[in-house]
Amino acid sequence: MGKIILRLDRVMADRKMSLNELSEKVGVSNVNLSKIKTGKISAVRFSTLEAICEALDCQPGDILEYDKN
């Protein structure tokens, strides 16, 4: 069975946005965003994903990747 890989750190680096700045724009705590960034979560609310995509001007596919292996 495959797994979902979170690429939030890469997109944030491309946009030169810090965790604190993203947290302020999205309205999600640094701790929760850090968990998303490091992949230490089991679920993400669509509303959170939408807010992240809005703040980073990206698509969900830029942040989420499916690995079959």
N, C-alpha and C positions, 0 to 999 in steps of 0.2 A: 504494500500500500504506500502511496506517495505521501507527501507532506507539503504544507504551505510554508513558504519562506517569506519573511517580512523584510522589505528593502527600504524601510523608512529612513534609515541612517544614510543610505546612498542618495536618496532624493533630497534629504535635508542638506547634505554636503554640496550637492549640485546647485542648490538654491542659496547656499551660504546662510542658512538659517539655524540659529541655535535652538536648543531644547526649550530654553526659557521663552524665547520669542514665539516659537510655535505654540507653546502652552498658553500664552496670553491670547494669541489669535484664535485658538481652537476652543479655549475654555475648559481644558482638561488639565489635571494636575501634572506636574513634572514627573511624579512617581509613575502615574499610569502611562504617560507617553514614553517614559524610559522602558517600561515593560513591553510596550508595543515595539519600540525601537530594537530591543534585544531579543524579541521573539518569545518572551517568557509569559505569554498569555495563551488562552485557549479560545478566546472569542473577541470580536470587535463589533461594537454596535454600528449599524449603518450610519446613524447620525454622526458618530465620531469619525468614521471613514469619510463621510461627505465633508465634514468640517476640515479635516486634514487635507483633502484634495483641493478644497477651496483655498485654504491658506497657502498651499504649496503650488497651486496652479498645475495640477497633475491629474492623471486618471488613476482609478483603483489598481489597474494593471501595472502601473509604475511602482506601486508599493508592495503589491502581492504577487508572488510567483509560485507556480505549482511545480514541484519536483517529483517525477515518477519514481525515482530511485529512493 
